[in-house]
């Protein structure tokens, strides 16, 4: 720690949401049990900000701190050894002290891997086995290359990347406290969706829709995550013009448009997500009504398939109404969510978006009670001139799926 930083917890700590001491003890114990089963003495957990805070999720899970830039945590299987957070910027040390349940906070620069190796040596574990927990395992990236080389040079024990196992085995099943936070995020999504629907009129720009929905939940204490908003004519759109997954532009809404949505709001790092189509100035066209019927049938099928003990194959089969139609699927139909954008990712052969059947982490996936996921039936026509999705965040309970949003499942229209 640099000498002129006090790094003192103070009364501001009481102003930030925090899980109970029992919840953090449960998490730390669960991670240590997982480390024992994987023959690990040390975890080096890497974070670097990113989408939904997903790249910082694993440190947040154990500390209550979600960094906006590079940070590390060193966590030990031995409960008598305190974990350490390494902060990338010295002016953020104080914030970590106020928000984190981990009290050993250090600055990682000027040589991050040397700091990490020194901490492991300080604990007497250079000969122990060290696991790396990094970012999204789908993309096979890990800690920075030079960091890994130096750690391999300094540490005598095995160094193994365990990101996929950690994400899928440790925090894919949520506690009751976590689900309450995801429900709070769902309330923010409801507020945002209501404001968005009320604002979507001819003459309004897409970025004004974003402002309306974010203001609705920010003023209630919610946090922003990501916002996809796209508008296009329901008839006469150019190829690609109606595709959903875009940031809001300066385009002005016109009567006869469709607004397609996918946005997320968060409660201190725990997120929910909602998707509804909006018809502007007039009722949906006949083809969009047909598309809505397919989306709704698929949505209900997928809800019915989300039960403890069911598998990714069961959910993939529930997507048949769209998959077997003349329409294309453009995105995954289900993904894990809550504290990060995580497995499983259930696509279809036609989606060309990480088809779940070919993903080894999703292929054998079995749903368990208290997993939280997003279902998002989406479809577009062959020429990609018509598109939207329908979706919500779901907690899997003993007898089936619990929808966490209260906003109506409807094609919003005047």
KARA-V12074 format. One record per helix or strand of 3 or more residues. SS is the DSSP state (hx for helix, st for strand). FROM is the first residue (numbers start at 1). TO is the last residue. If there is no record, write none. Layout:
# KARA-V12074
ss=SS from=FROM to=TO
ss=SS from=FROM to=TO
This chain:
# KARA-V12074
ss=hx from=11 to=15
ss=hx from=21 to=37
ss=st from=42 to=48
ss=hx from=51 to=63
ss=st from=70 to=76
ss=st from=84 to=87
ss=hx from=90 to=99
ss=st from=104 to=107
ss=hx from=112 to=122
ss=st from=130 to=133
ss=hx from=137 to=139
ss=hx from=145 to=154
ss=st from=159 to=161
ss=hx from=163 to=170
ss=hx from=176 to=199
ss=hx from=206 to=218
ss=st from=223 to=233
ss=st from=257 to=267
ss=st from=270 to=275
ss=hx from=286 to=305
ss=hx from=312 to=318
ss=hx from=320 to=323
ss=st from=334 to=336
ss=st from=342 to=346
ss=hx from=356 to=358
ss=hx from=360 to=363
ss=st from=371 to=380
ss=st from=387 to=397
ss=st from=400 to=403
